Amino acid sequence: MTFPRARTLAAVALAAGLAALAGAAQGGSFGPTVSLPSADAANASGSIQVPAAFTTAPAVRDVRTGDELQSLWHRAGAAYGVPWQVLAAINKIESNFGRNMGPSSAGAVGWMQFMPDTWLRWGVDANGDGVADPWNADDAIFAAGRYLAASNGANDIRSAVFSYNHADWYVNEVLALAQTFGTAGSDATLQLDQNQQSLEAAQRSIVAVNRQLVLAQAAEARLATVYSRSLARVSAAKLFSDRLVLQRRATLDGVAHDRAAAEVARLSGELGARQSDLTAARQAAAATPATDAVFGAPTASGQGYVFPVGGGPSVVSVSHSHHDYPAADIAAPAGSPVYALADALIEQAWHSPDARCGIGLTLLASDGQRWTYCHLAYEEPQIVDGTTVTAGTLLGLVGSTGHATGPHLHLQLQPATSYPQLQPWFQSFAGSAFRWQDAVTPQADGPAAAQRGDVFAVAGRPRVSASVVVVAFTR
């Protein structure tokens, strides 16, 4: 199936619209009952009390309802004169509304992913319990509002968000998501989150069931071979006594094969049910406005290409190099959507894993280039030999089948004469569809920090592991 939207970012327009909202936020009626520190100056050394081990996740996680979070975003935005939508977007992108609070690989912690040193300077005790705790939603969200306000968020929200994380792709994702919240209203925030959780759960479920099915099919094939050989031995036996012994063995092998075949049938039925769930989750996601980055919709270019993995640069990354031959390993979370990179003919598709490539396909693009995709966790059932697809057609989900460690899409030209990463269309997606693992992503650092007047440490974010092993293959 084809995902119905191509992902676009009108960053300047978004920032302008949100800047107007920032001014309106200052006059809001929300407000905490405690005295809040000003955004004009950072905390003096030792002026706030923090948990004894605030860089370590607490044993009991702070859980909030959607209504409670909406109240916090509104109150913190009003208190510090920044749009609540931006606080909600950062909360979503940084910790998935408190589900993934770290510590990150860079050491960022809590609801809004503050670096520890930054928290000591800008942390807030918003609930009045005497402790500024980044793992507490009240404290963290109000601190984020203060953090943005100190970087002139009331007048230049784009620059303020850039201060939160020095990457233009990050700013674009935050502002695009904030625009969605602002356009559709507060309830859209919770509906988007619910739809995303449903979609990701459906993707995880189908990846898990397909993995079991692949293993069951392999077991059934092995037992079919064993059963066939047992029958052949029975036929070849010369002595009646030998034939009786071999018939007993063949009967047991036949029972084992029948059980394996029944398991394949059961899992095939379960996969069909999971496919229906995934279709419903995709339809719900498609009905949620302007949330392409969150749902991993295809990112298109003006050159007729679509980047083959969805999710955006916050989760998708690529190295300029490969192991020992030209190819690209596109790292992304398992279950991320995989798309046709151009209008193409599916020359060959295999739904059972190849020993090296795993589940994958070879397509002939409309420009005459032939591409092979490897290591999918799942391939859409309609992707078969001879199928024609348009750019952005959903082909399957990222996985690590075949000879691979860690989820990623292995992409290479056939024959492998040059690196995909060197092609202009591929490079044009840096910063919008993926980030480079081994170099600065173009425009990722933006204007010099001194020109921005930045006052914050860069908040680190979890990164997808690039430690994958892929070997050359032919098919």
VEXDREN-2710 file (C-alpha; in Angstrom, 1 decimal):
% VEXDREN-2710
k/r/px/py/pz
1/MET/0.0/0.0/0.0
2/THR/1.1/3.6/-0.5
3/PHE/1.3/5.9/2.5
4/PRO/-0.9/8.9/1.4
5/ARG/1.4/11.8/2.3
6/ALA/4.9/13.0/1.5
7/ARG/6.6/14.7/4.4
8/THR/7.3/18.4/4.1
9/LEU/8.7/21.0/6.4
10/ALA/7.8/24.7/6.1
11/ALA/10.0/25.7/9.0
12/VAL/9.9/29.5/8.5
13/ALA/6.1/29.7/8.3
14/LEU/5.8/27.4/11.3
15/ALA/8.1/29.5/13.4
16/ALA/6.3/32.7/12.4
17/GLY/2.9/31.2/13.4
18/LEU/4.2/30.0/16.7
19/ALA/5.9/33.3/17.5
20/ALA/2.5/34.9/17.5
21/LEU/1.2/32.2/19.8
22/ALA/4.1/32.9/22.2
23/GLY/3.0/36.5/22.8
24/ALA/-0.6/35.3/23.5
25/ALA/0.7/32.7/26.0
26/GLN/2.0/35.4/28.3
27/GLY/-1.5/36.5/29.1
28/GLY/-2.9/33.1/29.9
29/SER/-4.9/32.4/33.0
30/PHE/-2.9/29.4/34.0
31/GLY/-0.3/29.6/36.8
32/PRO/1.4/27.5/39.4
33/THR/0.8/28.1/43.1
34/VAL/4.5/28.4/43.9
35/SER/6.9/31.2/43.3
36/LEU/8.8/30.4/40.0
37/PRO/12.4/31.5/39.3
38/SER/12.9/34.1/36.6
39/ALA/14.3/33.2/33.1
40/ASP/16.5/36.3/33.2
41/ALA/19.3/34.5/35.1
42/ALA/20.4/31.0/35.7
43/ASN/20.4/29.3/39.2
44/ALA/23.2/30.3/41.4
45/SER/25.5/27.5/42.3
46/GLY/23.9/25.4/45.1
47/SER/20.7/27.4/45.0
48/ILE/18.4/24.4/44.2
49/GLN/17.9/21.1/46.0
50/VAL/18.0/18.1/43.6
51/PRO/17.5/14.4/44.3
52/ALA/20.6/12.7/45.7
53/ALA/21.0/10.6/42.5
54/PHE/19.1/12.7/40.0
55/THR/21.2/11.4/37.0
56/THR/19.7/7.9/37.7
57/ALA/16.1/7.0/36.9
58/PRO/14.0/6.6/40.0
59/ALA/12.6/3.2/41.0
60/VAL/9.0/4.5/40.6
61/ARG/8.3/6.4/37.4
62/ASP/6.2/9.6/37.5
63/VAL/3.1/8.7/35.4
64/ARG/0.7/11.4/34.3
65/THR/-2.7/11.4/32.5
66/GLY/-3.2/13.2/29.2
67/ASP/-5.3/15.9/31.0
68/GLU/-2.6/16.4/33.6
69/LEU/0.1/16.9/30.9
70/GLN/-2.1/19.4/28.9
71/SER/-2.6/21.4/32.1
72/LEU/1.2/21.4/32.7
73/TRP/2.0/22.5/29.1
74/HIS/-0.5/25.3/29.3
75/ARG/0.6/26.6/32.7
76/ALA/4.3/26.4/32.0
77/GLY/3.8/28.1/28.6
78/ALA/1.8/30.9/30.2
79/ALA/4.2/31.3/33.1
80/TYR/7.3/31.8/30.8
81/GLY/5.7/33.3/27.7
82/VAL/6.3/30.5/25.3
83/PRO/3.8/28.5/23.2
84/TRP/2.4/25.5/25.1
85/GLN/2.5/23.6/21.8
86/VAL/6.3/23.8/21.6
87/LEU/6.5/22.4/25.2
88/ALA/4.2/19.6/24.2
89/ALA/6.2/18.8/21.0
90/ILE/9.5/18.8/22.9
91/ASN/7.9/16.5/25.6
92/LYS/6.7/14.2/22.8
93/ILE/10.0/14.1/20.9
94/GLU/12.4/14.0/23.8
95/SER/10.7/11.4/26.1
96/ASN/7.5/10.3/24.3
97/PHE/5.4/11.9/27.0
98/GLY/7.5/10.3/29.8
99/ARG/7.8/6.7/28.4
100/ASN/11.5/7.0/27.5
101/MET/13.1/9.2/30.1
102/GLY/16.7/7.9/29.8
103/PRO/19.3/8.4/30.9
104/SER/20.1/8.8/27.2
105/SER/23.5/7.7/25.7
106/ALA/24.6/11.3/26.2
107/GLY/23.4/11.4/29.8
108/ALA/20.3/13.5/29.3
109/VAL/17.6/12.7/31.9
110/GLY/13.9/13.0/32.7
111/TRP/10.7/14.2/31.1
112/MET/12.3/16.8/28.9
113/GLN/15.8/15.3/28.6
114/PHE/18.0/17.8/30.3
115/MET/21.8/17.4/30.6
116/PRO/22.7/17.3/34.3
117/ASP/24.8/20.5/34.2
118/THR/22.0/22.3/32.4
119/TRP/19.5/21.1/35.0
120/LEU/21.6/22.5/37.8
121/ARG/21.5/25.9/36.0
122/TRP/17.9/26.0/34.9
123/GLY/16.0/23.4/36.9
124/VAL/12.8/24.4/38.6
125/ASP/10.9/23.3/41.7
126/ALA/7.4/23.8/40.2
127/ASN/5.4/21.7/42.5
128/GLY/6.7/23.3/45.7
129/ASP/8.0/20.1/47.3
130/GLY/11.5/21.7/47.9
131/VAL/13.2/19.6/45.2
132/ALA/13.9/20.4/41.6
133/ASP/13.6/17.0/40.0
134/PRO/14.0/16.4/36.2
135/TRP/12.1/13.1/36.6
136/ASN/9.1/15.0/37.9
137/ALA/6.7/16.2/35.1
138/ASP/5.9/19.5/36.9
139/ASP/9.5/20.4/37.5
140/ALA/10.8/19.3/34.1
141/ILE/8.1/21.0/31.9
142/PHE/8.3/24.3/33.8
143/ALA/12.1/24.1/33.6
144/ALA/11.8/23.6/29.8
145/GLY/9.6/26.7/29.6
146/ARG/12.1/28.7/31.5
147/TYR/14.9/27.2/29.4
148/LEU/13.2/28.5/26.2
149/ALA/12.3/31.8/27.6
150/ALA/15.9/32.5/28.6
151/SER/16.8/32.0/25.0
152/ASN/14.2/34.6/23.8
153/GLY/11.5/32.1/23.1
154/ALA/8.8/34.8/23.4
155/ASN/10.2/36.6/20.4
156/ASP/12.1/34.0/18.4
157/ILE/10.9/30.5/19.1
158/ARG/12.9/28.9/16.3
159/SER/16.2/30.2/17.8
160/ALA/15.0/29.1/21.3
161/VAL/14.3/25.6/20.2
162/PHE/17.7/25.5/18.4
163/SER/19.2/26.2/21.8
164/TYR/17.5/23.1/23.2
165/ASN/19.2/20.9/20.6
166/HIS/21.6/22.4/18.1
167/ALA/20.3/20.7/14.9
168/ASP/18.0/22.3/12.3
169/TRP/16.3/19.0/11.7
170/TYR/15.4/18.8/15.4
171/VAL/13.9/22.3/15.2
172/ASN/11.9/21.5/12.1
173/GLU/10.4/18.4/13.8
174/VAL/9.5/20.3/17.0
175/LEU/7.9/23.2/15.1
176/ALA/6.0/20.9/12.7
177/LEU/4.6/18.9/15.6
178/ALA/3.8/22.1/17.5
179/GLN/2.0/23.4/14.5
180/THR/-0.2/20.2/14.5
181/PHE/-1.0/20.7/18.2
182/GLY/-1.9/24.4/17.7
183/THR/-4.0/23.8/14.5
184/ALA/-6.0/20.9/15.7
185/GLY/-6.3/21.9/19.4
186/SER/-5.2/20.2/22.6
187/ASP/-7.1/17.0/22.0
188/ALA/-5.1/16.4/18.9
189/THR/-2.0/15.9/21.1
190/LEU/-3.6/13.0/22.9
191/GLN/-5.2/11.6/19.7
192/LEU/-1.9/11.7/17.9
193/ASP/-0.1/9.9/20.8
194/GLN/-2.8/7.2/20.9
195/ASN/-2.6/6.7/17.2
196/GLN/1.2/6.5/17.3
197/GLN/1.2/4.0/20.1
198/SER/-1.4/1.9/18.2
199/LEU/0.7/2.0/15.0
200/GLU/4.0/1.1/16.8
201/ALA/2.3/-1.7/18.7
202/ALA/0.9/-3.1/15.4
203/GLN/4.3/-2.9/13.8
204/ARG/6.0/-4.6/16.7
205/SER/3.3/-7.3/16.7
206/ILE/3.6/-8.1/13.0
207/VAL/7.4/-8.2/13.2
208/ALA/7.2/-10.6/16.1
209/VAL/4.6/-12.9/14.5
210/ASN/6.5/-12.9/11.2
211/ARG/9.7/-13.8/13.0
212/GLN/7.9/-16.8/14.5
213/LEU/6.4/-17.7/11.2
214/VAL/9.8/-17.6/9.4
215/LEU/11.3/-19.9/12.1
216/ALA/8.3/-22.3/11.9
217/GLN/8.5/-22.5/8.1
218/ALA/12.2/-23.3/8.3
219/ALA/11.4/-26.0/10.9
220/GLU/8.6/-27.4/8.8
221/ALA/10.9/-27.6/5.7
222/ARG/13.6/-29.4/7.7
223/LEU/11.1/-31.9/9.1
224/ALA/9.6/-32.4/5.6
225/THR/13.0/-33.4/4.3
226/VAL/13.5/-35.8/7.3
227/TYR/10.1/-37.4/6.7
228/SER/10.8/-37.8/3.0
229/ARG/14.1/-39.5/3.7
230/SER/12.5/-41.8/6.2
231/LEU/9.9/-42.9/3.6
232/ALA/12.7/-43.5/1.1
233/ARG/14.5/-45.7/3.6
234/VAL/11.3/-47.7/4.2
235/SER/11.0/-48.3/0.4
236/ALA/14.6/-49.3/0.1
237/ALA/14.6/-51.8/3.0
238/LYS/15.1/-55.4/1.9
239/LEU/14.2/-57.2/5.1
240/PHE/10.7/-57.1/6.6
241/SER/12.0/-56.6/10.1
242/ASP/14.1/-53.6/8.9
243/ARG/11.0/-52.2/7.1
244/LEU/8.9/-52.4/10.3
245/VAL/11.6/-50.5/12.3
246/LEU/11.9/-47.9/9.6
247/GLN/8.1/-47.5/9.2
248/ARG/7.9/-46.8/12.9
249/ARG/10.6/-44.1/12.5
250/ALA/8.9/-42.7/9.5
251/THR/5.6/-42.5/11.3
252/LEU/7.1/-40.5/14.2
253/ASP/8.8/-38.2/11.6
254/GLY/5.5/-37.7/9.9
255/VAL/3.8/-36.8/13.1
256/ALA/6.5/-34.2/13.9
257/HIS/6.1/-32.8/10.4
258/ASP/2.4/-32.6/10.7
259/ARG/2.8/-30.7/14.0
260/ALA/5.2/-28.3/12.4
261/ALA/2.8/-27.8/9.4
262/ALA/0.0/-27.1/11.8
263/GLU/2.1/-24.4/13.6
264/VAL/2.9/-22.8/10.3
265/ALA/-0.9/-22.7/9.5
266/ARG/-1.6/-21.2/12.9
267/LEU/1.0/-18.5/12.6
268/SER/-0.1/-17.7/9.1
269/GLY/-3.6/-17.1/10.4
270/GLU/-2.3/-15.0/13.2
271/LEU/-0.2/-13.0/10.7
272/GLY/-3.3/-12.3/8.7
273/ALA/-5.0/-10.9/11.8
274/ARG/-2.0/-8.8/12.6
275/GLN/-2.0/-7.5/9.1
276/SER/-5.6/-6.3/9.5
277/ASP/-4.6/-4.6/12.8
278/LEU/-1.7/-2.9/11.0
279/THR/-3.9/-1.7/8.2
280/ALA/-6.4/-0.2/10.7
281/ALA/-3.6/1.5/12.6
282/ARG/-2.1/3.0/9.4
283/GLN/-5.5/4.3/8.4
284/ALA/-5.9/6.0/11.8
285/ALA/-2.4/7.5/11.5
286/ALA/-3.1/8.8/8.0
287/ALA/-6.2/10.6/9.3
288/THR/-4.2/12.5/11.9
289/PRO/-3.2/15.8/10.3
290/ALA/0.4/17.0/9.6
291/THR/2.2/14.3/11.7
292/ASP/4.3/12.7/9.0
293/ALA/7.5/12.7/11.0
294/VAL/5.9/11.0/14.0
295/PHE/4.3/8.3/11.9
296/GLY/7.3/7.8/9.6
297/ALA/5.6/8.8/6.4
298/PRO/7.8/8.9/3.3
299/THR/10.0/11.9/2.7
300/ALA/10.0/13.0/-0.9
301/SER/12.4/15.1/-2.9
302/GLY/11.9/17.3/-6.0
303/GLN/14.0/14.8/-8.0
304/GLY/11.3/12.1/-8.0
305/TYR/12.9/10.1/-5.2
306/VAL/11.6/9.0/-1.8
307/PHE/14.0/8.1/1.0
308/PRO/13.6/4.4/1.6
309/VAL/13.2/4.5/5.4
310/GLY/10.7/6.6/7.3
311/GLY/11.0/8.2/10.7
312/GLY/13.2/11.2/10.1
313/PRO/16.7/12.1/11.3
314/SER/15.9/11.8/15.0
315/VAL/15.8/8.0/14.5
316/VAL/17.3/7.2/11.0
317/SER/21.0/7.5/10.4
318/VAL/23.6/6.5/7.8
319/SER/27.3/6.2/7.6
320/HIS/29.3/7.4/4.5
321/SER/31.2/4.1/4.5
322/HIS/30.4/0.5/4.5
323/HIS/32.3/-2.7/5.3
324/ASP/34.2/-3.9/2.2
325/TYR/32.1/-3.0/-0.8
326/PRO/29.8/-0.2/-1.9
327/ALA/26.5/-0.2/0.0
328/ALA/24.5/1.8/2.6
329/ASP/23.4/0.6/5.9
330/ILE/20.4/2.7/7.0
331/ALA/20.0/2.3/10.7
332/ALA/16.5/2.7/12.1
333/PRO/14.3/1.1/14.8
334/ALA/12.9/-2.4/14.1
335/GLY/9.5/-2.0/12.5
336/SER/10.2/1.3/10.8
337/PRO/8.5/1.6/7.4
338/VAL/10.5/0.8/4.2
339/TYR/9.5/2.5/1.0
340/ALA/10.1/2.3/-2.7
341/LEU/12.7/4.9/-3.5
342/ALA/11.3/5.6/-7.0
343/ASP/8.8/4.5/-9.5
344/ALA/9.9/0.9/-10.1
345/LEU/9.3/-2.7/-11.2
346/ILE/9.7/-5.3/-8.5
347/GLU/12.0/-7.8/-10.3
348/GLN/12.3/-10.2/-7.4
349/ALA/10.9/-10.3/-3.9
350/TRP/11.5/-13.0/-1.3
351/HIS/9.4/-13.2/1.8
352/SER/11.4/-16.0/3.4
353/PRO/14.9/-15.1/4.5
354/ASP/18.0/-15.6/2.3
355/ALA/21.0/-16.7/4.3
356/ARG/22.8/-13.4/3.9
357/CYS/20.3/-10.8/2.7
358/GLY/17.4/-12.0/4.8
359/ILE/13.9/-10.9/3.6
360/GLY/14.2/-8.5/0.8
361/LEU/13.7/-7.5/-2.9
362/THR/15.3/-6.2/-6.0
363/LEU/13.6/-3.4/-7.9
364/LEU/14.4/-1.7/-11.2
365/ALA/13.8/2.0/-10.9
366/SER/12.4/4.1/-13.7
367/ASP/15.8/5.7/-14.3
368/GLY/17.3/2.3/-15.1
369/GLN/19.1/1.7/-11.8
370/ARG/18.6/-1.6/-10.1
371/TRP/18.4/-1.6/-6.3
372/THR/18.4/-4.4/-3.7
373/TYR/16.9/-4.1/-0.2
374/CYS/18.0/-6.5/2.5
375/HIS/17.2/-7.5/6.2
376/LEU/13.5/-6.6/6.3
377/ALA/11.6/-7.9/9.2
378/TYR/8.4/-8.2/7.1
379/GLU/7.5/-7.6/3.5
380/GLU/4.1/-6.5/2.4
381/PRO/2.2/-9.4/0.9
382/GLN/1.4/-7.6/-2.3
383/ILE/5.1/-7.0/-3.1
384/VAL/5.7/-9.9/-5.5
385/ASP/7.7/-10.5/-8.7
386/GLY/6.5/-8.3/-11.5
387/THR/4.6/-5.8/-9.4
388/THR/4.9/-2.1/-10.4
389/VAL/5.1/0.4/-7.6
390/THR/5.3/4.2/-7.3
391/ALA/7.8/6.2/-5.3
392/GLY/6.8/6.0/-1.7
393/THR/4.9/2.7/-1.9
394/LEU/5.2/0.8/1.4
395/LEU/7.3/-2.3/0.9
396/GLY/7.8/-3.6/4.4
397/LEU/9.3/-3.0/7.8
398/VAL/13.0/-2.6/8.9
399/GLY/14.5/-5.6/10.6
400/SER/17.6/-7.7/10.9
401/THR/16.9/-11.0/9.1
402/GLY/19.7/-12.7/7.3
403/HIS/23.4/-12.0/8.2
404/ALA/22.9/-8.8/10.3
405/THR/23.1/-7.6/13.8
406/GLY/20.9/-4.7/14.7
407/PRO/17.9/-3.4/12.7
408/HIS/18.7/-1.6/9.5
409/LEU/18.0/-1.5/5.8
410/HIS/20.9/-2.6/3.6
411/LEU/20.6/-0.8/0.3
412/GLN/22.9/-1.3/-2.6
413/LEU/23.0/-0.9/-6.4
414/GLN/23.2/-4.1/-8.5
415/PRO/25.9/-4.5/-9.5
416/ALA/27.5/-2.8/-6.5
417/THR/29.6/-0.3/-8.5
418/SER/29.2/2.8/-6.3
419/TYR/28.0/3.9/-2.9
420/PRO/24.3/5.0/-2.7
421/GLN/25.5/7.7/-0.3
422/LEU/27.3/9.4/-3.2
423/GLN/24.2/9.9/-5.3
424/PRO/22.9/13.5/-5.3
425/TRP/19.3/12.3/-4.5
426/PHE/20.5/10.4/-1.5
427/GLN/22.6/13.3/-0.1
428/SER/19.7/15.7/-0.6
429/PHE/17.8/13.9/2.2
430/ALA/20.5/14.6/4.8
431/GLY/18.9/16.6/7.6
432/SER/15.3/15.9/6.5
433/ALA/15.1/12.1/6.3
434/PHE/18.3/11.0/8.0
435/ARG/21.4/12.2/9.8
436/TRP/25.0/11.2/9.0
437/GLN/26.6/9.0/11.7
438/ASP/30.2/9.8/10.9
439/ALA/30.0/13.5/9.9
440/VAL/28.2/16.7/10.5
441/THR/24.8/16.7/8.8
442/PRO/24.5/19.7/6.4
443/GLN/22.9/22.6/8.2
444/ALA/22.7/20.6/11.4
445/ASP/24.8/23.1/13.3
446/GLY/23.0/26.2/12.0
447/PRO/24.4/29.7/12.6
448/ALA/27.2/30.1/15.1
449/ALA/26.2/29.7/18.7
450/ALA/27.6/33.1/19.5
451/GLN/25.3/34.7/16.9
452/ARG/22.4/32.9/18.5
453/GLY/23.2/34.0/22.0
454/ASP/22.8/30.4/23.2
455/VAL/23.0/29.9/26.9
456/PHE/22.4/26.1/27.2
457/ALA/24.3/22.9/27.0
458/VAL/23.1/20.7/24.1
459/ALA/20.6/18.1/25.3
460/GLY/21.7/14.7/24.1
461/ARG/19.2/12.3/22.6
462/PRO/19.2/8.5/22.2
463/ARG/20.8/7.3/19.0
464/VAL/20.2/4.2/17.0
465/SER/23.2/1.9/17.1
466/ALA/25.2/1.6/13.9
467/SER/27.1/-1.5/15.0
468/VAL/25.8/-3.7/12.2
469/VAL/27.6/-6.5/10.3
470/VAL/26.6/-7.1/6.7
471/VAL/28.4/-9.3/4.2
472/ALA/28.4/-9.2/0.4
473/PHE/25.8/-11.3/-1.4
474/THR/24.7/-12.1/-4.8
475/ARG/21.2/-13.1/-5.9
END
